[in-house]
Amino acid sequence: MTASVRLESVSKAYGAVRAVDDVSLTVERGSIVGVIGYSGAGKSTLVRLINGLERPTSGRVFVGDDEITALSERRLRPVRRGIGMIFQQFNLFRSRTVAGNVGYPLRVAGVPKAERDARIARLLEFVGLLEKAHAYPEQLSGGQKQRVGIARALATDPHLLLADEATSALDPETTADVLALLQRVNRELGITIVLITHEMEAVRAIADRVVVMDGGRVVEQGALYDVFASPSSPAATRFVRGALHDRPSPAVLQRIRAAHDGRIVTVAVTDRPGLVGAIATALSGVAAELVHGGIGDLGGRSAGALTYALSGSDAEVEAAFAALAAADLRFQEED
């Protein structure tokens, strides 16, 4: 079984509510795909469709070469062993030690004790918790609990890892550590990861591709840089703004307007050669003051936006807008 996932026109309805609505997407083997959306977007339902815990109302779901929508529950079990799950609230057994939690799926699978113990030790060393093997969950920090969850998810040597809001309960520093560990899982073990989240920073940190969901539908998907540099949907634009902090908030925009006459324009910034010079040339016919901006690093590439207060006659400002458009620069006038 390969680790890729493919959904073909998949919908899931609960009565009159369509939690997932005609979703088609492909997760390439060995990639990290971030599926992002606000609460109610359909992300968690999508996870349950991928691992076969929910059956779609329509459409087909493939995990590797297996069409899981066509499999009986009995035939689904071995497929699920190739899919690891990481949860927001860790889902650890309080009565079991760290080693006992990691070894639980191996016990269920009937793995002999000697092999089980060796695998538990190897996984705990991988996640940096070998010295905590005999500790209990209540003795661990949140980040350590999630590391146990990751080790447990890896116990059955999965090809695919589904991380459902895996960092939402963690502080920023611990989140960064857990995301770095997931990157190691992907790079060193070759495991495909689907990261379900409402945090664009998490997607920005490790994903290769982004899938944006809104109201049960996929409203945008593409390479990480493309979605960040040129979001085309309102949902993606909101997420990108929150992650890059590149555009003025309404409160900041109000302060800018109080301090500057004229019209306010925001120009998108990418790593296109000569872009900043092209912006300067396009705005050369007006007085342009840089009043806000933010540029972030995305895997060594730059993306963000610069906001200018433009002073001049209406004709001069309109000519500047026309020059921006002629130079193929993405911009918007702030309302």
C-alpha positions in Angstrom: 0.0 0.0 0.0 1.3 3.5 -0.9 0.7 6.4 1.4 -1.2 8.6 -1.0 -4.8 9.6 -0.5 -7.3 10.4 -3.2 -10.9 11.7 -2.8 -13.2 11.8 -5.8 -16.3 14.0 -5.5 -16.8 13.1 -1.8 -19.7 14.3 0.2 -21.0 13.5 3.6 -24.4 14.6 4.8 -25.9 14.4 8.2 -29.6 14.9 7.5 -29.8 18.3 5.8 -26.3 19.3 6.8 -23.5 18.6 4.3 -20.4 18.5 6.5 -18.3 17.6 3.4 -19.5 18.9 0.1 -18.2 17.5 -3.2 -14.5 17.4 -2.2 -11.8 16.2 -4.6 -8.2 16.2 -3.6 -5.0 14.2 -3.9 -2.3 13.8 -1.2 1.0 12.7 -2.9 3.1 10.0 -1.3 5.8 11.4 1.0 4.3 14.9 1.3 2.9 17.0 4.1 -0.5 18.5 3.3 -2.1 21.0 5.6 -5.9 21.0 5.6 -7.0 24.3 7.1 -10.4 25.8 7.9 -12.4 27.4 10.7 -14.6 25.5 13.1 -17.4 23.8 11.1 -15.4 23.8 7.8 -15.6 20.0 7.6 -11.9 19.1 8.5 -12.5 16.5 11.1 -15.2 14.8 9.1 -12.7 14.7 6.2 -10.3 12.8 8.5 -13.0 10.3 9.5 -13.7 9.7 5.8 -10.0 9.1 5.1 -9.6 6.5 7.8 -12.9 4.8 7.1 -14.6 5.7 10.4 -17.3 7.5 8.3 -18.7 6.4 5.0 -19.4 9.1 2.5 -22.9 9.8 1.3 -21.4 9.9 -2.2 -18.0 9.8 -3.9 -15.0 7.5 -3.5 -12.0 7.5 -1.1 -8.7 5.8 -1.8 -5.8 5.2 0.5 -3.0 3.9 -1.6 -4.4 1.3 -3.9 -7.4 0.5 -1.6 -10.8 2.0 -2.3 -11.8 2.1 1.3 -15.4 3.1 0.4 -15.8 -0.3 -1.2 -14.3 -2.4 1.7 -16.2 -4.2 4.4 -15.4 -3.4 8.1 -13.4 -6.6 8.3 -11.3 -5.7 5.2 -10.9 -2.1 6.5 -9.0 -3.2 9.6 -5.6 -4.0 8.0 -5.9 -0.8 6.0 -6.4 1.2 9.2 -3.2 -0.4 10.6 -1.3 1.6 7.9 -2.9 4.9 9.1 -1.6 6.5 12.3 -3.8 9.0 14.2 -2.7 11.9 16.4 -5.3 13.8 18.4 -5.7 17.2 19.9 -6.4 15.9 23.4 -3.7 13.2 23.2 -6.2 10.3 24.0 -3.7 8.5 26.3 -4.7 5.8 28.8 -4.2 7.4 32.2 -3.8 4.0 33.8 -1.0 2.9 31.5 2.6 4.0 31.5 4.2 5.8 28.5 5.5 2.5 27.3 2.1 0.9 27.9 0.4 3.6 25.8 2.9 3.2 22.9 2.7 -0.6 23.0 -1.1 -0.8 23.2 -1.7 -1.0 19.4 1.0 -3.6 19.2 -0.7 -5.7 21.8 -4.0 -5.4 19.9 -2.2 -6.5 16.7 -0.7 -9.5 18.5 3.0 -8.5 18.2 5.2 -10.8 20.3 6.5 -9.2 23.6 10.2 -9.1 22.7 9.5 -7.4 19.3 7.0 -5.1 21.0 9.4 -4.0 23.7 12.2 -3.4 21.1 9.8 -1.3 19.0 8.6 0.7 22.0 12.2 1.6 23.0 13.1 2.6 19.4 10.0 4.8 19.1 10.5 6.5 22.5 14.1 7.2 21.6 12.9 8.7 18.3 10.6 11.1 20.1 13.0 11.9 22.9 11.2 10.2 25.7 13.0 7.0 26.4 13.7 8.1 30.0 9.9 8.5 30.5 9.0 5.0 29.6 7.7 4.1 33.1 6.1 7.5 33.8 2.3 8.0 33.6 0.5 10.6 31.5 -0.3 12.9 34.4 3.4 13.2 35.1 4.0 14.6 31.6 3.8 18.1 30.1 1.4 18.7 27.2 4.2 18.5 24.7 5.5 15.2 26.2 2.0 13.8 26.0 1.8 14.7 22.3 5.2 13.1 21.7 3.8 9.9 23.3 0.8 10.2 21.0 3.1 10.5 18.0 5.1 7.5 19.1 1.9 5.5 19.6 0.7 6.5 16.1 4.0 5.2 14.6 3.8 1.9 16.5 2.3 -0.1 13.7 4.7 1.3 11.0 2.0 3.4 9.2 2.4 4.8 5.7 0.1 7.6 6.5 -0.3 9.9 9.5 -3.4 11.9 10.2 -2.8 14.7 12.7 -6.2 16.2 13.8 -5.6 19.6 15.5 -2.4 18.0 17.0 -1.0 21.3 18.2 -4.1 23.2 19.2 -3.8 22.4 22.9 -0.1 23.4 23.1 1.7 26.7 23.7 3.7 28.3 20.8 7.1 26.9 21.9 5.8 23.4 22.4 3.9 23.6 19.1 7.1 24.4 17.3 8.8 21.4 18.9 6.0 19.0 17.9 5.9 20.4 14.4 9.6 19.9 14.1 9.1 16.3 15.2 6.4 15.7 12.6 8.9 17.0 10.0 11.4 14.4 11.1 8.7 11.7 10.9 8.1 12.8 7.3 11.7 13.3 6.2 13.4 10.4 8.0 10.7 7.8 7.9 9.1 8.8 4.6 5.6 8.9 6.1 2.9 11.0 4.4 1.2 13.4 6.8 -2.2 15.1 6.6 -2.2 18.0 9.1 -5.7 19.1 10.0 -5.7 22.5 11.7 -7.1 26.0 12.0 -3.6 27.4 12.6 -2.0 28.8 9.4 1.3 29.1 11.3 1.4 25.3 11.7 0.7 24.9 8.0 3.4 27.5 7.2 5.9 25.7 9.3 5.9 22.3 7.7 3.4 21.8 4.9 4.3 21.2 1.2 0.7 21.9 0.1 -2.3 23.6 1.5 -6.0 22.7 1.2 -8.4 25.4 2.4 -11.9 24.3 3.5 -14.9 26.5 4.1 -18.5 25.3 4.6 -17.6 21.7 3.8 -16.0 22.6 0.5 -12.4 22.9 -0.7 -12.3 26.6 -1.7 -8.6 26.6 -2.6 -5.6 24.2 -2.8 -2.1 24.4 -4.1 1.6 24.5 -3.2 2.3 26.3 0.1 4.1 29.2 -1.5 1.4 29.8 -4.1 -1.4 29.9 -1.6 0.5 32.2 0.7 1.8 34.5 -2.1 -1.5 34.6 -4.1 -4.5 33.6 -2.0 -7.6 33.6 -4.3 -10.4 32.8 -1.8 -11.6 35.0 1.0 -11.0 32.2 3.5 -7.4 31.7 2.4 -6.8 35.4 2.4 -7.9 35.7 6.0 -5.7 32.8 7.1 -2.6 34.2 5.2 -3.1 37.7 6.8 -3.2 36.1 10.2 0.0 34.2 9.6 2.0 36.8 7.9 0.6 39.9 9.6 1.3 41.7 6.3 -1.8 43.8 5.9 -3.2 46.4 8.3 -6.0 45.3 10.6 -9.2 47.5 10.7 -7.8 49.2 13.8 -4.4 49.8 12.3 -6.0 51.1 9.1 -8.1 53.5 11.0 -4.9 54.9 12.6 -3.2 55.2 9.2 -6.2 57.1 7.8 -6.1 59.5 10.8 -2.4 60.2 10.2 -2.4 60.4 6.4 -4.4 62.1 3.7 -5.0 60.5 0.4 -5.7 56.9 -0.7 -4.3 53.7 0.8 -3.2 50.9 -1.4 -1.7 47.5 -0.4 0.6 45.7 -2.9 1.4 42.0 -2.7 5.1 41.1 -2.4 6.6 37.8 -3.8 10.1 36.7 -4.6 9.7 37.9 -8.2 13.0 39.5 -9.3 12.9 43.3 -9.4 9.5 43.5 -7.8 10.2 46.2 -5.3 11.7 48.3 -8.0 8.7 47.7 -10.2 6.4 49.0 -7.4 8.6 52.1 -7.0 8.4 52.8 -10.7 4.6 52.3 -10.8 4.1 54.7 -7.9 6.6 57.3 -9.1 3.9 59.7 -10.4 2.5 60.2 -6.9 3.8 60.8 -3.4 3.9 57.3 -1.9 4.7 56.8 1.8 5.2 53.3 3.1 2.9 53.0 6.1 2.6 49.3 6.8 4.1 46.0 5.7 5.1 42.5 6.5 7.2 39.9 4.6 7.6 36.4 5.7 9.9 33.5 4.9 8.3 30.4 3.3 10.9 27.8 2.8 13.5 30.4 1.8 11.1 32.3 -0.4 9.6 35.7 0.4 5.9 36.6 0.5 3.9 39.4 2.1 2.5 42.9 1.3 3.4 46.5 1.5 0.9 49.3 2.2 1.3 52.8 0.9 -0.5 56.1 1.5 -0.7 57.8 -1.9 -1.0 61.6 -2.2 -1.9 63.3 -5.5 -4.8 64.2 -7.7 -7.4 61.5 -8.5 -6.0 61.3 -12.0 -2.4 60.8 -10.7 -3.5 58.1 -8.3 -5.6 56.3 -11.0 -2.6 56.5 -13.3 -0.5 54.8 -10.5 -3.1 52.0 -10.2 -3.0 51.5 -13.9 0.8 51.3 -13.8 0.6 48.7 -11.0 -1.8 46.7 -13.1 0.4 47.1 -16.3 3.4 45.8 -14.3 1.3 42.7 -13.3 1.4 43.6 -9.6 -1.4 42.5 -7.4 -2.9 45.3 -5.3 -6.0 46.5 -3.7 -7.2 49.9 -2.5 -8.1 49.7 1.2 -11.7 50.7 1.9 
